[in-house]
Amino acid sequence: MAGALLDTLFSQSAVGLHVLDTELRVERVNALSEAVAPDRIVGLYFTDAYRLQDPEDAERLLRGVLESGVPAVNRVIRGQLRGAPGPNRSLMVTVHRLDAPSGRPLGLLAAVVDVNEREKARARADCLESVRREVGHSLDVAATCEGLVAALVPRFADFAMVEVVDEVLRGSDPPLSPLGRDVPLRRAALRGVGGDGLVGETRRLPDRTPFALAAADLRPRLVALGSDTPWLDADSGTARLVRATGAHSLIVVPLKLHGAVLGLVSLYRCRGSEPYDENDLALALTAASQVALSIENARRYEHDHVIASTVQRRLLPQHDGVRIAVETAHVMLSGRNSGCWFDTIGLSGARTALIVGNVEGHGLQTAITMGQLRTVIHALAGLDLEPDEVLARLNDTADRLAVERRSLPPGDSLHRQSLTASCLYAVYDPFSRTCTVARAGHPAPVAVAPDGRPIVLDVPEGPPLFSEDSAPFATATVELVEGSVLAFLTGSLLPPDRSVTGVQDALAYPDRGLQELCDAVIYSLPAEAHPDGAALLLARTGVVPPERVATWELAHDRTTPAIARTLVRDRLEGWNLDEETIEATELIVSELITNAVRYGTPPLHLRLLLDRTLTCEVHDTSPVAPHLRHARTVDEGGRGLFIVSQLATHWGTRYSTDGKALWTEQEIPPDDGS
């Protein structure tokens, strides 16, 4: 019975049974393969009977069982019966020691089961789980593609490449299939040994190749590769790749969504790997569908980001305004945030408003909110208000915008999005060489003297815009030496501890050009310092050249208007201005001086300033300002400011602690002889 049982096991068992002696030679074996007869195995060492991927590890396993007597159960090794066709397969080995009645080891019984398909199925499941872990967590197309190739190589492919329609990377709508011959695809990710080319290269799909066919009918292709593959002649790039990697099997899967082509995934298996089969094709399709959905989400985000960034750029100053007493330069760094901005606004009296701000968030609505706040600041700047008053009124507008957002229907996505913003508003006066600053939740400016020495600016921090904090805003005024450099920046340019040392060090060479200093500040920052975008505005302080300004202290009596007209004509003729401008200025000054003598209080000052425009200012110590009236035909007075408003391009009243100044600006006609 024992002999019959043994014969039956060896003749009918579906498991490969091997009897090994103590030297690990095969003494008896059942029929394992139609291609290999049992007698060709008998007498060989077990590690010679099989073409093993790691023969040393297999031998250690067998000798361990022989020496200890402890069975090794269900150990998976990679190999193939020597002489059998095909690549290595997954084999599950169970080893028991055979002992004599005395306990002396006689050899081993090794049972070998081909579990290749089961292991492949498990590997496919693990690979798909890896794709789910790596893909779908980023709104960046390139990062999504990188996640896919990282999940597939080397678990499922020896070499993988993802190509995306070039316009899709820029957020444009994907083209419908069939993909046109002239549509470029950009290599977004690749991984594997032996592949050439760089990420970012583009190509157009050659006709009559699996790539062109998959992009045309949106169906995958499973292709065997070899030296005689005919379509490789039309695709030299793929032919080089096949030669370099030894690829013998290819899967091409289109990245598709709703009939549109997003790109292609190409998966290669090379020397020593099994060729792809239909089960592998199913996994590739599942992975590609998940990647296509993630790419589409990233594309939509990129599309919105492109629109928001475009709106942001259009809302920012399109050129640096040239000022008579201050030089400026700026840098805008792109990022997820589309709400940072800066501004330089020319004010009366050769003063300049320097503004930087930031609306938290990203997308079109953030850019729109930024544009609303910037427009309000421009309107408030024209009123000649102090910086703290500007921010207080700006905050009133922010509160109204917040109320409008909270009033949206609950189903509107904006209803649940809170608003947060910060702003810094500074005014530089070249005559007093002072800078007055107020800030709403924004980093304080950084200042450096002409000798590179840091200047301490202790600016009280007011509450951010849109906050519920009702604390008042405060100002700080600092006197600056001519040639000092001021840096106004958004918070993303500062380290987590908000230290400004790095910025001060970069600005410690104020003799350099401002744009060079801007770049130096950016170069000094870590690469990850501004993922949300950033704005940097630099200003170098100056004074008005003496030859461009004239100032007189005038008597407070009725003869002063006539004296002022004479002084103005003499000065403007010295500046070589045309007669029409001189006559208009005489009339403006006469009316302003008359008002100051009649309604103001001494002392009385007149100042002319020649820049791109001609500015006239009349200072007195009375806080009462005249108002523009529309006199009736029979009225004998009340037409002075109306005449001024008609002759001047701009006019207004600026208040200070020692009174007020009425000012006008006139455009200067171009010199025809220049």
Helices and strands as residue ranges (DSSP letters): H 2-12, E 16-20, E 26-29, G 38-40, H 46-49, E 50-52, H 55-68, E 72-81, E 89-99, E 105-114, H 116-134, H 141-152, E 159-165, H 166-169, E 185-192, E 202-203, H 210-217, E 221-224, G 230-234, H 236-245, E 249-257, E 260-269, H 278-315, E 326-333, E 340-346, G 348-350, E 352-359, H 364-381, H 387-406, G 413-416, E 421-429, E 434-440, E 446-448, E 454-455, E 461-462, E 476-479, E 485-489, G 491-493, H 501-506, H 514-523, E 534-541, G 546-548, E 549-554, H 560-574, H 579-599, E 604-610, E 613-620, H 640-647, E 650-656, E 659-667
